[in-house]
């Protein structure tokens, strides 16, 4: 029968020795390879990569043979090549925007004779993907349009993914490619909070407003249908920005406050006036003062009022040049804002330096 030791205040108990933990392995840096004949310190040793040997440079004694080379397998001679060709055997990674595995083998023919040239031609014909050729051409146009507007890379990536889905659906075969590209860019701008108006897209792409609107609606229906058919879609991230959300619920009309930021920048208005114009647009939207008006005319009227409040007035003609709406439309929208100025001009706007007495009474 096992005896149980009694623990009393007068009897000290023996503590169990702590369990020794295995120490982490560390390389002993004190161990060095030296030549047993020369015994030089520090040793004069060099590695012969051709033979894989470690050799003493003083006496020529081979200290180690069949050494494993841990450096890269290939070398790049692109800087030394006159044809600016990189002969490395490593290609680009797969591109999610293109079709196929994209892991084809390239066969060079330079300096290989006629047979190598014929083999290279046959291999190109076998790997030629006309679908990818068309996609690359469309992506090039999308990139050029986004560069023309100086849009961020997230908009360009989002437009390319939308075009890829539209191309896979096969329902846009009869649609003009220019109209499809314009619709993709327009929708990508909406989804990345940098909206552009139909008029701006029409001026840039030379596609009619009616055709862009029709394509835009078909693209939205396609994306919402694809969202219902797939579960747990993976987001595509570009530079830390989500360019394709997991759940697509459709886009709304452009926000006048977002348009105010861009239009004020184009009019060289200072930051304080831009902030007041944005707050006027937000308050106008929440109160419904200009309900039924287009976002362009609403934003133009808010900029017109903000310029007067902050002592940096802009004429309706000047605002017309950036907003692309007539000056009469701007004045009519401003008249409605002036009638309800008590609702939209808050104390916060006044604290920012706005002077209500500067407002011009509409005719």
Secondary structure by P-SEA (a helix, b strand, c coil): cbbbbbbcccbbbbbcccccccccccccccbbbbbcccccccccccccccccccccccccccccccccccccccccccccccccccccccccccccccccccbbbbbbcccccaaaaaaaaaaaaaaccaaaaaaaaaaaaaaaaaaaacccaaaaaaaaaaaaaaaaacccccccaaaaaaaaaaaaaaaacccccaaaaaaaccccaaaaaaaaaaaaaaaaaaaaaccbbbbbbccccccccccccccccccaaaaaaaaaaaacccaaaaaaaaaaaaaaaaacccccccaaaaaaaaaaaaaaaacccccaaaaaacccccaaaaaaaaaaaaaaccccccaaaaaaccccccccccc
